[in-house]
Amino acid sequence: MWKSKTYIFLAVILTGIFLFLGVGSRETNMKWISDGEFIMGTDDLNSMMNERPSRKVHLSGFWIDPYPVTNAEFRKFVDMTGYKTTAEKPIDVEQLKQQLPPGTELPPATELGPGSLVFSPPDEPVPIEDLSAWWKWVKGASWKHPSGPGSSIEGMDLHPVVHISYNDALAYARWVGKRLPTEAEWEYAARGGLSGKRYNWGDDPRPNGKFMANTFQGEFPYKEQPEDGWKRSSPVGSFPPNGFGLFDMAGNVWQWTSDWYRDTYEASEEEKKFCHNPHGPATSFDPSDPYTPKKVIKGGSFLCTPSYCESFRPSARRGGAIDTGTSHIGFRLVKDAE
């Protein structure tokens, strides 16, 4: 345990030095991912149906940030532009109606103020399928106040920014002259050059007893025992990088991609043979939430655990409502070759 904490402490200190010197900036330290082929998705029966089937994909080379965007970086964007995130704006009632089944009764106006979804663990065991038992809409929650009014990000400059909607991530990307990765780009980068492995470091979830990512330990969702050193998000770079030198491609926070989410992979006959630079489907559809447009999120978060989900695997994927942020979704950016 002490070795793990020592590693985390050193990683945080080094990351801070790199960022201070400019070595870790997005402009100078992006990683080049060479063009190549990989097997996207999985055929492993011990996976979610939306990850299957596997297929061969070829990608052109691209640049990618070594870390998710941090609170410090997002603060600079806000300070220079005055940008207001989705969580800080009044709720668009008409847009909300479009995402609900016809005839759904809206909550009282007093409950529709600006806010975001916050992980709020219950005090006792709850039905694992009941997301409302541990996710709460908190008025006043935002990237600056991750747990709601009264909370702050003081001392968390190097933590990934959260409570970021897809539209917020797009706004930041345009400001810095980059873009969100496609799902294929993200997964290719996450695998770090490994093929056929369950995790982006191999098949052993804890090689030699070492924690490789910020995930959930304990009895989900009510009893957490953070053996990896972190109860919520961790500073970027706190765990070992993958084979491409990228940090936090597993756990810590989910990350937005540019692809629309569908729960099944529907390929054309040509794509079944060979797929080059895929950009996902033309529209979104999640049968469990059919009225809400969603984009693919990848990487899992500090809430992922084998007893509930093991979504820190590179093939794992979920859909995130584009107008909603949560306390465990962030993003990282890519850039095309010049």
C-alpha positions, 0 to 999 in steps of 0.5 A: 500500500505504501508503494502505491501511495508513494508512486501516486505522490511522485506522479502528482509532483512530477506532473505539476513540475511538467505543467509549470515548465510547459513540458506537459502543455497540450501544445508541446507534449501531445503524443503522436499515434502512428497510422495502423490497424487494430481490432476494435470492440471484442467478441469476449462473452464476458463483456457488454453486448454493445461492445460486440462484435469485434472488427478490423479498423485502420486509422490514419495517424493523429496527435492526442493529449497525454492527459484528460483536460484538467481543472486548471486548463479549463479555468484558463478557458473560462477566464479568457472567454467568459464561457458558461457551461451547460450546468451553469445555464438555466434548463431549456424546458422545451429541449427537455420535453423532447427527451422525455416520452410524450405526456411525461410530467415535468418536475416543479419549476423550483427543481429545474434550476441550473445543476448537474448529476452528482454521485451520492452513495447510499448508506446501505445496499440498494438494487444495483439496477436502480441508478437513482439510488446513487445519482442525484440532480444537485442544483448548483453543481458544476465544474467549479462546485463538483459536489454542489454549492459549498464545494470547490476545486481548490487544490484540485488543479491537476484533477480532470475537469468534470460536469462537462457536457458534450457541448462544453467539450466541443467549445473548449476544443474549438478554443484550443484548435483541436477536436474530440477523438472518434470512438475508434481513435480513442480505443486505438490509443487506449490499447497502447499497441496491445492486441487481444488484451482485456485491459490496456496493460494486459489481462491481469487486473492488478499485475503484481498487486499493483493498481493500474487505474483509479477505480472503485474498491469495496461494495458498490455503490454504498461502501467504498474502500479506496485501496488505490488511494482515491475516493473520487477523481485523482490527479492526472498521471497518478497511475502508470501510462499505457504503451503509447505513453498516455495516462488515464485511458482507464478509470478516473473519468469517462471521456467524450468522443465525437461518435453518436451512440447506438447500442448495436454495431451495424456495419455495411458489407464493405465495413465488415471486410475493412473499415478506414477512419470510421466516424460512427453512425449518422444518428443516436439511439439507445433503446433504454432512453430512446428520446435522448441524443447521446455520444459515445463515452469511453474509459470508465471512471472511479466508479467502475468495479467488476461487481457492477461494470468493468468499463475501464476496459478499452472496448467498453462503451456507453452513451452520454446525453450530450446536454448533461454533465456528471461528476465522473465525465471529462474529456481529452482532445486530439489533433490531425496531422499537419 
